[in-house]
């Protein structure tokens, strides 16, 4: 089983219809797909990699004082205190992410253009008017959508028997994520038909999130994913988020091509939804339905 890989450059040529169908399949059946030949210059991506590497080289000492490291050190000390005894209730760090984060500027302009072009292809596949997603995300132009870039660093974990996950399983609350992931160290996994699947290295990974699921009335999916902790190598992840404004009202779009599942998704203020973002998505939908 492999996550779809799509040559985005073919959207402008004779294979446009086939490429649109591939994107539609990725959104419907996977909630994730990977883009190659996406138009972001290779030189720019290489600069991003270099900046991330240099930044985390300087941040290594600070991570040693972070909460995940302190909690792991505490568990190791407790383990040493019972050394030689049978321990059938060995604790693990299952409620913390082995991740270091900072935000960056610069690279975002190219990725934002790609995000908007992707949403236009989704609208075309769904039979929606051009600009439907952007209009909902901005309150018909009254507010700015939120676009940001987060760089995550997953240092090698010295005790994988105690720390399994770099990032716990979840779906994402927002609109679309464009992920420039590490080309050497893996870890990202997507849940598909009960099986965790690894994406390609060195591709732009697209994740359709909860708000895309709502606007498409369930035709496009927001799916569970996670990041495994690793014992070897530092994993870099550059995630760019295209989200609604917190003042935007989100609801299923009306179009004949969008599946009719009336009442499955409520109309809600995105800011209210973000207040519930640490829940699984189904309870989040129920929570905002109760608010509204």
Buried (B, 14 or more C-beta within 10 A) or exposed (E): EEBBBBBBBBBEEEBEEEBBEBBBBBBBBBBBBBBEEBBBEEEBBEEBBEBBEEBBEEBEEEBEEBEBBEBBEEBEEEBEEEEEEEEEEEEBBEEBBBBBEEEBEEBBEBBBEBBBEBBBBBBBBBEBEEBBBBBBBBBEEEBEBBBBBBBBBBBBBEBEEBBBBBBEEBBBBBBBBBBBBBEEBBBBBBBBEEEBBBBBBEBBBBBBBBBBBBBBBBBBBBBBBBBBBBEEBBBBBBBBBBBBBBEBBBBBBEBEBBEEEEEEBBEBBBEBBBBBBEBEBEEBBEBBEEEE
